[in-house]
Amino acid sequence: MNQNNLNGKFKSLLEILLVSTRLGLTSFGGPTAHLGYFHEEYVRRRKWMDEKSYADLVALSQFLPGPASSQVGIGIGVMRAGVLGGITSFIGFTLPSVIALILFALLLKGFDVGNAGWIHGLKIVAVAVVAHAIMGMAKNLTPDLKRKAIALFALVGTLLWQTAFTQVGVILIAALLGFLLYKQHDASEEVSSKFPISKRVSVICLLLFFGLLFLLPVIREVTGSYWVAMFDSFYRSGSLVFGGGHVVLPLLEQAFVPTGWISEEAFLTGYGATQAVPGPLFTFAAYLGAIMNGWQGGLVATVAVFLPAFLLILGTLSFWDSLRNNPKIKGAVMGVNAAVVGILISAFYFPIWTSSILEPQDFALAAILFSMLVFWKLPPWMIVVSGALGGSLLTLF
């Protein structure tokens, strides 16, 4: 019986790995598109979970900081084959883009491409992609004047005080404002569901999440280790990202560009390249790590930036019912989500716009790429290829 159980477990894990890897190789289009791919594959085709359980899992992932699509994938793996299933699902979905971006980073380090036209084109791609993300997020996350005001506060604050702690402070203040302004929001409807994680496992994961968040900076100061500092910066960025993968851009930019660990040009080049690969946007960290410390740095950065998401999804599954039925918690999250819009607009201006749109022809290319993405709804890889070609053509004028 035990042997049969082991065989069944191995078979389930292998199936999860194969399916999630295929999704990791083909899921272009960002977090929203990823959730659509997951629904089609896991709910409609394979019937690993029902519609309600999937909706509950998506709601939890939207509630938490971190990459929503990755957290949904981890949750599906957990519900299918326990914690090992979650790890397997994460590896399959994430590894293809991690490998592609590490190879891209190593290629950049091996050749002098700093002034290449296609590099500038990739930076202009970032302008179009982030502008599109801002439009969608502003519509969904700031529908009323109160939340628009919170977003404006976040925009002004992060533009005028550009320090490593500004985003954290803005998010905390926005959470307090949301708590005060929306504490009676939608208090009537209660929902419940079952997730196969014990409260003991959840508590251990939450303790690890907060323990690393507060202890890593201390260890960093005490040891002076470059690798600890690098791990801490990626872990902190992954812990504070509310609102989707695009928001990791300003956090990573402030962690690594002002310190001189990576140039602004290399940073934005990698961000443009990340749009060309499938899988989660957080794999941008693999590129940054590889630029700084080769393939070893890429792997460390990947683990560090995704670890908070993994600990949080496992740590909150068993507590999700009580959290989402608390109207005060809902209000705080609404405030944080509104602040995320302001933070993203701030990052859109500096460093993305200021380092990419230098001439009228740059703006013209950005407008063309934006139209291709928003109005013609072309896939992201076509936008990236067009941006690289357009950047090369601009060097001829």
Secondary structure, DSSP 4 states (H G I P E B T S, - for coil): -HHHHHHHHHHHHHHHHHHHHHHHHH--S-HHHHHHHHIIIIIIIS-SS-HHHHHHHHHHHHHSSS-HHHHHHHHHHHHHHHHHHHHHHHHHHHHHHHHHHHHHHHHHHHS--TT-HHHHHHHHHHHHHHHHHHHHHHHHH--SHHHHHHHHHHHHHHHH--STTHHHHHHHHHHHHHHHHSTTTT-S-------S--HHHHHHHHHHHHHHHHHHHHHHHHH--HHHHHHHHHHHHHHS--SSGGGHHHHHHHHHTTTTSS-HHHHHHHHHHHTTSSS-GGGHHHHHHHHHHHHHHHHHHHHHHHHHHHHHHHHHGGGHHHHHT-HHHHHHHHHHHHHHHHHHHHHIIIIIIHHH--SHHHHHHHHHHHHHHHTS---HHHHHHHHHHHHHHHTT-
